[in-house]
Amino acid sequence: MGVSGFWKAAVALCGVALSSACATGGSATYVEGALRPRHFVFHEVVKWDGKGSGGWRAACLYVGIARDTGEMFLCRFGVEMPIANKAQGFISTEQAQSLSASCANQAAKATFSAATPATPISVACEEFRTFYELTLNAAIEGARVPKTCASGIKPVVVTPTGSTSRGGM
């Protein structure tokens, strides 16, 4: 499979619907809108020398998770990945942003739609981060989703209630 074919397969992998479970009764946790590639503002943390595998980029997001009761929680996480690896070769910023958004949205649908009214939002956030890392690492070898952001990376804040000066859906 060529490089172009690989990226099409990676996007398809992240685009597969992973769950359609719904919470019933009481309150519900919802994901309104979607994370977009522009929300993933990557910064080069380790410079790539242009040869072989190497380099490292990181982004930081604070994503609002809301319940229909009005309860809201900021799910904070970093997104980190190599600039080039053995499996994919060079990963452009646009590819990194697109795959990061696609995989995050699928992980959110799978984890938050399965949350029940009894599930603490902080627990749903942790489950999201875990599932997101598995999904993103399957698309980009070496990618990870740490609980904290890389030092010096300013977070992009995304809220489920519309645009803000720092993020918004």
Phi, psi and omega in degrees: 000131179287173180300316180299316178297324179298313182294323176297320179293322180294318178294319178297320179301314181285341182271354180289131177290125186261340180197147174230024180294148179234144173280139180239144178073152178064214181271165179229149173264134183227156175244115183251132183077204181202154172288140182247157179309325181295340178288340183264087182269097184277143176237140177284118182265320176232122183296140176266134182277000177088000181236132175059205179281150175151181183075161181208137177233154182215149174228164181224129179230143170240108186249125180285129174246128184236152172252158179291356176276351182101348178295136178223148181220136175270114177274113185256134179199157173258161173229120184229146179197161176289155174279328176215142177219173182293322185290315186251345186077214180291133179247109181293161177300320180297318177295317180299316180294314182297312180291323178298315180294313182299313180293322178296317181295321179290321177296321179295314179300316183293317186274316185284329178288338179273352180290140178260169177302336180277347181285119175298140182300325179297326177290319177299322178298315179298317178297321177300310181302317180297311181292323178298317180298317178299316181293313182293321179293332175290332180271323180229107182301127179097352180291150177213160182231085181285159179292331180244156182274155177299145182304132176085356180270120180284132181286148168264123182263124180238122181248151182279001184254019176115182185290143172234170180294345182245009182175263183068156180279000000 
